[in-house]
Amino acid sequence: MNNVTVLGTGAMGTAIAQAFLAAGYRTHVWNRSPERTTALVAAGAVAHPAVADAVAASRVIVTTMTTFAATRDSLDGTGELAGRDLITLNSGTPAQARQFARFAHCVGARYLGGAIKNVPSAVGNFDTLLYFGGDRAVFDTHVETLRVLGGDVEFLGPDPDLAALYESAVGATLLPTLLGIFEGAAILASRGIPAEAMVGYSAKWLRMIESLLPILATEIDTQDYTRLGATVNLFHTAVTDDTQLAAETGIDMSWHEPINHLLRCAVAEGRGDQSITALFELLAAGTQQSARARGLCG
């Protein structure tokens, strides 16, 4: 039987270990709080009280702790990483990923940085996406093992921080989208309407946004902000509606203010007739001297 070690058995780590067990892997687990491995042991996993023993048990080590710092703190001083393949599936910035890759290299391990783009309950599904950057040999060696965790597995390139970079870029839509959904539910709740009533409409709206992604990407890549048809002015005009809607419903919509600030800046820069995609240039560092720097938009 193939051996695999999972370090960290929170919600995601537990789902990963369960997927390996279901696929027939001899699965070794470790967690800072040993009681969190109890259910996995009952399912057939081997729990180790010492992280060094868990690392020594397998050639491939999959870490699912919250941050790179937590992962390194757990691994420091184990003395067992040389010659092993270390795969991280935790959150963090690209700089933190690069720093962790240097640590792995210094202790003699091969390194692959990854991310799972789904929730724990979707681990193992055919359409669950995982992407990786770093040592191509590690990816090629363990790609079938990684497919146990999701059917859509991508290698982004040799830079060890690419998964963290894409995780930051793709994940940037999550919290604003969720806040929009929560606000929509609050708007309906102000009239006694349940959130369930908007699910179908919201899903269709999100699919419409999905259909626009190629156009948005083309406008950004070509800096031709003329194709979308939804202008900065259009969104800027709606700013006053936010204020009125907040007053009508009693909902806290203060999280809109940074967005409204960007819209005011874009108008001040003379971008009102450009597609809303032009806000990219206000966000991208160093692309231009913006109206914000000149104090034109507050």
C-alpha positions as a Markdown table, in Angstrom:
| # | Residue | x | y | z |
|---|---|---|---|---|
| 1 | Met | 0.0 | 0.0 | 0.0 |
| 2 | Asn | 1.2 | 3.5 | -0.7 |
| 3 | Asn | 2.0 | 5.7 | 2.3 |
| 4 | Val | 1.0 | 9.3 | 2.6 |
| 5 | Thr | 1.3 | 11.6 | 5.6 |
| 6 | Val | -1.2 | 14.5 | 6.3 |
| 7 | Leu | -0.1 | 17.1 | 8.8 |
| 8 | Gly | -3.0 | 19.1 | 10.2 |
| 9 | Thr | -6.4 | 17.5 | 10.6 |
| 10 | Gly | -8.8 | 20.5 | 10.7 |
| 11 | Ala | -11.8 | 20.4 | 8.4 |
| 12 | Met | -9.7 | 20.4 | 5.2 |
| 13 | Gly | -7.0 | 18.1 | 6.5 |
| 14 | Thr | -9.6 | 15.6 | 7.7 |
| 15 | Ala | -11.3 | 15.6 | 4.3 |
| 16 | Ile | -8.0 | 15.1 | 2.6 |
| 17 | Ala | -7.1 | 12.2 | 4.9 |
| 18 | Gln | -10.5 | 10.6 | 4.4 |
| 19 | Ala | -10.0 | 10.8 | 0.6 |
| 20 | Phe | -6.7 | 9.1 | 0.9 |
| 21 | Leu | -8.1 | 6.4 | 3.1 |
| 22 | Ala | -11.0 | 5.8 | 0.7 |
| 23 | Ala | -8.6 | 5.4 | -2.2 |
| 24 | Gly | -6.6 | 2.7 | -0.3 |
| 25 | Tyr | -3.6 | 4.8 | 0.9 |
| 26 | Arg | -2.0 | 3.9 | 4.2 |
| 27 | Thr | -2.6 | 7.3 | 5.7 |
| 28 | His | -0.5 | 8.7 | 8.5 |
| 29 | Val | -1.8 | 11.8 | 10.4 |
| 30 | Trp | -0.6 | 14.3 | 12.9 |
| 31 | Asn | -2.3 | 17.3 | 14.5 |
| 32 | Arg | -1.2 | 19.7 | 17.3 |
| 33 | Ser | -4.4 | 18.6 | 19.2 |
| 34 | Pro | -4.2 | 14.8 | 19.1 |
| 35 | Glu | -7.9 | 14.4 | 19.9 |
| 36 | Arg | -8.7 | 15.8 | 16.4 |
| 37 | Thr | -7.3 | 12.6 | 14.8 |
| 38 | Thr | -9.6 | 10.2 | 16.7 |
| 39 | Ala | -12.2 | 9.8 | 14.0 |
| 40 | Leu | -9.5 | 9.3 | 11.4 |
| 41 | Val | -7.9 | 6.6 | 13.4 |
| 42 | Ala | -11.3 | 4.9 | 13.7 |
| 43 | Ala | -11.5 | 5.0 | 9.9 |
| 44 | Gly | -8.1 | 3.4 | 9.5 |
| 45 | Ala | -5.5 | 6.1 | 9.7 |
| 46 | Val | -2.3 | 5.9 | 11.8 |
| 47 | Ala | -2.0 | 8.8 | 14.2 |
| 48 | His | 1.4 | 9.9 | 15.4 |
| 49 | Pro | 1.9 | 11.9 | 18.6 |
| 50 | Ala | 5.2 | 13.3 | 17.3 |
| 51 | Val | 5.3 | 15.2 | 14.0 |
| 52 | Ala | 8.8 | 13.7 | 13.3 |
| 53 | Asp | 7.3 | 10.2 | 13.4 |
| 54 | Ala | 4.5 | 11.2 | 11.0 |
| 55 | Val | 7.0 | 12.7 | 8.6 |
| 56 | Ala | 9.3 | 9.6 | 8.8 |
| 57 | Ala | 6.3 | 7.4 | 7.9 |
| 58 | Ser | 6.0 | 8.5 | 4.3 |
| 59 | Arg | 7.9 | 9.8 | 1.4 |
| 60 | Val | 5.2 | 12.3 | 0.5 |
| 61 | Ile | 4.0 | 14.8 | 3.2 |
| 62 | Val | 0.9 | 16.9 | 2.6 |
| 63 | Thr | 0.4 | 19.8 | 5.0 |
| 64 | Thr | -2.9 | 21.5 | 5.5 |
| 65 | Met | -2.2 | 23.8 | 8.4 |
| 66 | Thr | -3.6 | 27.3 | 8.3 |
| 67 | Thr | -0.4 | 29.2 | 7.3 |
| 68 | Phe | 3.1 | 28.7 | 6.1 |
| 69 | Ala | 4.4 | 30.0 | 9.4 |
| 70 | Ala | 2.3 | 27.4 | 11.3 |
| 71 | Thr | 3.6 | 24.7 | 9.0 |
| 72 | Arg | 7.2 | 25.7 | 9.4 |
| 73 | Asp | 6.8 | 26.0 | 13.2 |
| 74 | Ser | 5.5 | 22.4 | 13.2 |
| 75 | Leu | 8.3 | 21.1 | 11.0 |
| 76 | Asp | 11.3 | 22.9 | 12.5 |
| 77 | Gly | 13.7 | 20.6 | 14.1 |
| 78 | Thr | 12.1 | 17.3 | 13.0 |
| 79 | Gly | 15.3 | 16.2 | 11.2 |
| 80 | Glu | 13.3 | 13.9 | 9.0 |
| 81 | Leu | 12.5 | 16.0 | 5.9 |
| 82 | Ala | 15.7 | 15.2 | 3.8 |
| 83 | Gly | 14.8 | 13.2 | 0.7 |
| 84 | Arg | 11.0 | 13.7 | 1.2 |
| 85 | Asp | 8.5 | 15.4 | -1.0 |
| 86 | Leu | 6.7 | 18.2 | 0.8 |
| 87 | Ile | 3.4 | 19.5 | -0.6 |
| 88 | Thr | 1.7 | 22.4 | 1.1 |
| 89 | Leu | -2.1 | 23.1 | 0.8 |
| 90 | Asn | -2.3 | 26.1 | 3.2 |
| 91 | Ser | -3.0 | 29.8 | 2.8 |
| 92 | Gly | -0.5 | 32.5 | 2.6 |
| 93 | Thr | 1.1 | 35.2 | 0.4 |
| 94 | Pro | 3.5 | 34.5 | -2.5 |
| 95 | Ala | 6.4 | 35.9 | -0.4 |
| 96 | Gln | 5.6 | 33.5 | 2.4 |
| 97 | Ala | 5.5 | 30.6 | -0.1 |
| 98 | Arg | 8.9 | 31.5 | -1.5 |
| 99 | Gln | 10.3 | 31.7 | 2.0 |
| 100 | Phe | 8.9 | 28.3 | 2.8 |
| 101 | Ala | 10.3 | 26.9 | -0.4 |
| 102 | Arg | 13.8 | 28.0 | 0.7 |
| 103 | Phe | 13.2 | 26.3 | 4.1 |
| 104 | Ala | 12.3 | 23.1 | 2.3 |
| 105 | His | 15.4 | 23.3 | 0.1 |
| 106 | Cys | 17.6 | 23.9 | 3.1 |
| 107 | Val | 16.4 | 20.8 | 4.9 |
| 108 | Gly | 16.8 | 18.7 | 1.8 |
| 109 | Ala | 13.2 | 18.2 | 0.8 |
| 110 | Arg | 11.6 | 18.7 | -2.6 |
| 111 | Tyr | 8.8 | 21.2 | -2.6 |
| 112 | Leu | 5.5 | 21.7 | -4.3 |
| 113 | Gly | 3.1 | 24.5 | -3.3 |
| 114 | Gly | -0.6 | 23.9 | -3.9 |
| 115 | Ala | -4.1 | 25.1 | -3.3 |
| 116 | Ile | -7.5 | 23.5 | -3.3 |
| 117 | Lys | -10.2 | 25.7 | -4.8 |
| 118 | Asn | -13.2 | 24.3 | -3.1 |
| 119 | Val | -14.6 | 23.5 | 0.3 |
| 120 | Pro | -13.7 | 20.4 | 2.4 |
| 121 | Ser | -16.9 | 18.6 | 1.5 |
| 122 | Ala | -15.9 | 18.7 | -2.2 |
| 123 | Val | -12.5 | 17.1 | -1.7 |
| 124 | Gly | -12.3 | 14.1 | -4.0 |
| 125 | Asn | -15.0 | 15.3 | -6.5 |
| 126 | Phe | -14.2 | 15.0 | -10.2 |
| 127 | Asp | -14.6 | 18.8 | -10.7 |
| 128 | Thr | -12.7 | 20.0 | -7.7 |
| 129 | Leu | -9.7 | 22.1 | -8.8 |
| 130 | Leu | -6.2 | 21.9 | -7.3 |
| 131 | Tyr | -3.3 | 23.8 | -8.8 |
| 132 | Phe | 0.4 | 23.7 | -8.0 |
| 133 | Gly | 3.7 | 25.4 | -8.5 |
| 134 | Gly | 7.2 | 24.4 | -7.8 |
| 135 | Asp | 9.2 | 21.2 | -8.5 |
| 136 | Arg | 7.8 | 19.6 | -11.6 |
| 137 | Ala | 9.3 | 16.3 | -10.7 |
| 138 | Val | 7.3 | 16.2 | -7.4 |
| 139 | Phe | 4.1 | 17.0 | -9.4 |
| 140 | Asp | 4.8 | 14.3 | -12.0 |
| 141 | Thr | 5.7 | 11.7 | -9.3 |
| 142 | His | 2.5 | 12.3 | -7.3 |
| 143 | Val | -0.1 | 13.5 | -9.8 |
| 144 | Glu | -2.2 | 10.4 | -9.4 |
| 145 | Thr | -2.1 | 10.7 | -5.7 |
| 146 | Leu | -3.1 | 14.4 | -6.0 |
| 147 | Arg | -6.0 | 13.4 | -8.2 |
| 148 | Val | -7.5 | 11.5 | -5.3 |
| 149 | Leu | -8.2 | 15.0 | -3.9 |
| 150 | Gly | -9.9 | 16.4 | -7.0 |
| 151 | Gly | -10.2 | 15.5 | -10.6 |
| 152 | Asp | -9.1 | 18.9 | -12.0 |
| 153 | Val | -5.3 | 19.1 | -11.2 |
| 154 | Glu | -3.1 | 21.7 | -12.9 |
| 155 | Phe | 0.6 | 22.5 | -12.8 |
| 156 | Leu | 1.1 | 26.2 | -13.0 |
| 157 | Gly | 4.9 | 26.4 | -13.5 |
| 158 | Pro | 8.2 | 26.0 | -11.7 |
| 159 | Asp | 8.0 | 29.0 | -9.4 |
| 160 | Pro | 7.1 | 27.8 | -5.9 |
| 161 | Asp | 4.8 | 30.7 | -5.2 |
| 162 | Leu | 2.5 | 30.4 | -8.1 |
| 163 | Ala | -0.3 | 28.6 | -6.3 |
| 164 | Ala | -0.2 | 31.3 | -3.6 |
| 165 | Leu | -0.2 | 33.9 | -6.3 |
| 166 | Tyr | -3.2 | 32.4 | -8.1 |
| 167 | Glu | -4.9 | 31.8 | -4.8 |
| 168 | Ser | -4.7 | 35.5 | -4.0 |
| 169 | Ala | -5.8 | 36.5 | -7.4 |
| 170 | Val | -8.7 | 34.1 | -7.9 |
| 171 | Gly | -9.7 | 34.2 | -4.2 |
| 172 | Ala | -10.0 | 38.0 | -4.3 |
| 173 | Thr | -13.6 | 37.6 | -5.5 |
| 174 | Leu | -14.8 | 35.5 | -2.6 |
| 175 | Leu | -15.4 | 37.8 | 0.3 |
| 176 | Pro | -16.9 | 40.7 | -1.8 |
| 177 | Thr | -19.2 | 38.2 | -3.6 |
| 178 | Leu | -20.3 | 36.8 | -0.2 |
| 179 | Leu | -20.9 | 40.2 | 1.2 |
| 180 | Gly | -23.0 | 41.1 | -1.8 |
| 181 | Ile | -25.1 | 38.0 | -1.2 |
| 182 | Phe | -25.4 | 38.8 | 2.5 |
| 183 | Glu | -26.5 | 42.3 | 1.7 |
| 184 | Gly | -29.0 | 41.1 | -0.8 |
| 185 | Ala | -30.5 | 38.8 | 1.8 |
| 186 | Ala | -30.7 | 41.7 | 4.2 |
| 187 | Ile | -32.5 | 43.8 | 1.6 |
| 188 | Leu | -35.1 | 41.1 | 1.2 |
| 189 | Ala | -35.3 | 40.5 | 5.0 |
| 190 | Ser | -36.2 | 44.2 | 5.4 |
| 191 | Arg | -39.5 | 43.2 | 3.7 |
| 192 | Gly | -39.8 | 39.9 | 5.4 |
| 193 | Ile | -38.7 | 37.9 | 2.4 |
| 194 | Pro | -36.4 | 34.8 | 3.0 |
| 195 | Ala | -33.0 | 34.6 | 1.4 |
| 196 | Glu | -34.0 | 31.4 | -0.3 |
| 197 | Ala | -36.3 | 33.4 | -2.6 |
| 198 | Met | -33.3 | 35.0 | -4.4 |
| 199 | Val | -31.1 | 31.9 | -4.8 |
| 200 | Gly | -32.2 | 31.1 | -8.4 |
| 201 | Tyr | -31.9 | 34.7 | -9.5 |
| 202 | Ser | -28.5 | 35.2 | -7.9 |
| 203 | Ala | -27.2 | 32.0 | -9.5 |
| 204 | Lys | -28.3 | 33.3 | -12.9 |
| 205 | Trp | -26.7 | 36.6 | -12.2 |
| 206 | Leu | -23.4 | 34.9 | -11.3 |
| 207 | Arg | -23.5 | 32.9 | -14.5 |
| 208 | Met | -23.9 | 36.2 | -16.4 |
| 209 | Ile | -20.9 | 37.6 | -14.7 |
| 210 | Glu | -19.0 | 34.4 | -15.6 |
| 211 | Ser | -19.9 | 34.9 | -19.2 |
| 212 | Leu | -18.2 | 38.4 | -19.1 |
| 213 | Leu | -14.9 | 37.2 | -17.7 |
| 214 | Pro | -13.2 | 36.8 | -21.2 |
| 215 | Ile | -14.3 | 40.3 | -22.1 |
| 216 | Leu | -13.0 | 41.7 | -18.9 |
| 217 | Ala | -9.7 | 39.9 | -19.2 |
| 218 | Thr | -9.3 | 41.1 | -22.8 |
| 219 | Glu | -9.9 | 44.7 | -21.9 |
| 220 | Ile | -7.4 | 44.5 | -19.0 |
| 221 | Asp | -4.7 | 42.8 | -21.1 |
| 222 | Thr | -5.1 | 45.2 | -24.1 |
| 223 | Gln | -6.0 | 48.3 | -22.0 |
| 224 | Asp | -8.8 | 48.9 | -24.4 |
| 225 | Tyr | -11.7 | 49.8 | -22.2 |
| 226 | Thr | -14.4 | 50.1 | -24.9 |
| 227 | Arg | -15.9 | 46.7 | -25.4 |
| 228 | Leu | -17.9 | 45.9 | -22.3 |
| 229 | Gly | -20.5 | 48.7 | -22.6 |
| 230 | Ala | -21.0 | 49.2 | -18.9 |
| 231 | Thr | -19.2 | 52.5 | -18.1 |
| 232 | Val | -17.7 | 54.0 | -15.0 |
| 233 | Asn | -20.3 | 56.8 | -15.2 |
| 234 | Leu | -23.1 | 54.2 | -15.1 |
| 235 | Phe | -21.8 | 52.8 | -11.8 |
| 236 | His | -20.9 | 56.2 | -10.5 |
| 237 | Thr | -24.5 | 57.4 | -11.0 |
| 238 | Ala | -25.7 | 54.6 | -8.8 |
| 239 | Val | -23.6 | 55.7 | -5.8 |
| 240 | Thr | -26.4 | 58.0 | -4.6 |
| 241 | Asp | -28.8 | 55.1 | -4.9 |
| 242 | Asp | -26.7 | 53.2 | -2.3 |
| 243 | Thr | -27.2 | 56.0 | 0.2 |
| 244 | Gln | -30.9 | 56.1 | -0.4 |
| 245 | Leu | -31.3 | 52.3 | -0.2 |
| 246 | Ala | -29.4 | 52.2 | 3.0 |
| 247 | Ala | -31.7 | 54.8 | 4.5 |
| 248 | Glu | -34.8 | 52.9 | 3.3 |
| 249 | Thr | -33.8 | 49.5 | 4.5 |
| 250 | Gly | -31.7 | 50.4 | 7.6 |
| 251 | Ile | -28.9 | 48.2 | 6.2 |
| 252 | Asp | -25.2 | 49.0 | 6.9 |
| 253 | Met | -23.7 | 49.4 | 3.4 |
| 254 | Ser | -20.6 | 51.2 | 4.6 |
| 255 | Trp | -18.5 | 48.5 | 2.9 |
| 256 | His | -19.4 | 50.1 | -0.4 |
| 257 | Glu | -17.4 | 53.2 | 0.4 |
| 258 | Pro | -14.0 | 52.0 | -0.8 |
| 259 | Ile | -15.6 | 51.0 | -4.1 |
| 260 | Asn | -17.4 | 54.3 | -4.4 |
| 261 | His | -14.1 | 56.1 | -3.7 |
| 262 | Leu | -12.5 | 54.2 | -6.7 |
| 263 | Leu | -15.5 | 55.3 | -8.9 |
| 264 | Arg | -15.0 | 58.9 | -7.8 |
| 265 | Cys | -11.3 | 58.7 | -8.6 |
| 266 | Ala | -12.0 | 57.2 | -12.0 |
| 267 | Val | -14.4 | 60.0 | -12.9 |
| 268 | Ala | -11.9 | 62.6 | -11.6 |
| 269 | Glu | -9.3 | 61.1 | -14.0 |
| 270 | Gly | -11.6 | 61.5 | -17.0 |
| 271 | Arg | -12.4 | 57.8 | -17.2 |
| 272 | Gly | -16.2 | 58.1 | -17.0 |
| 273 | Asp | -16.9 | 56.9 | -20.5 |
| 274 | Gln | -14.5 | 54.0 | -20.2 |
| 275 | Ser | -15.7 | 50.5 | -19.2 |
| 276 | Ile | -15.8 | 49.8 | -15.5 |
| 277 | Thr | -12.9 | 47.5 | -16.3 |
| 278 | Ala | -10.7 | 50.6 | -16.2 |
| 279 | Leu | -10.8 | 50.5 | -12.4 |
| 280 | Phe | -8.0 | 47.9 | -12.9 |
| 281 | Glu | -5.6 | 50.7 | -13.5 |
| 282 | Leu | -6.4 | 52.4 | -10.2 |
| 283 | Leu | -5.9 | 49.2 | -8.4 |
| 284 | Ala | -2.7 | 48.1 | -10.1 |
| 285 | Ala | 0.3 | 49.5 | -8.4 |
| 286 | Gly | 2.6 | 51.8 | -10.3 |
| 287 | Thr | 0.6 | 51.8 | -13.5 |
| 288 | Gln | 0.0 | 55.6 | -13.5 |
| 289 | Gln | -0.1 | 58.7 | -11.3 |
| 290 | Ser | -3.7 | 58.5 | -10.3 |
| 291 | Ala | -6.2 | 61.2 | -9.2 |
| 292 | Arg | -5.9 | 59.8 | -5.7 |
| 293 | Ala | -2.2 | 60.8 | -5.5 |
| 294 | Arg | -3.2 | 64.3 | -6.8 |
| 295 | Gly | -5.9 | 64.6 | -4.2 |
| 296 | Leu | -8.7 | 65.0 | -6.7 |
| 297 | Cys | -11.1 | 62.4 | -5.3 |
| 298 | Gly | -10.9 | 62.6 | -1.5 |
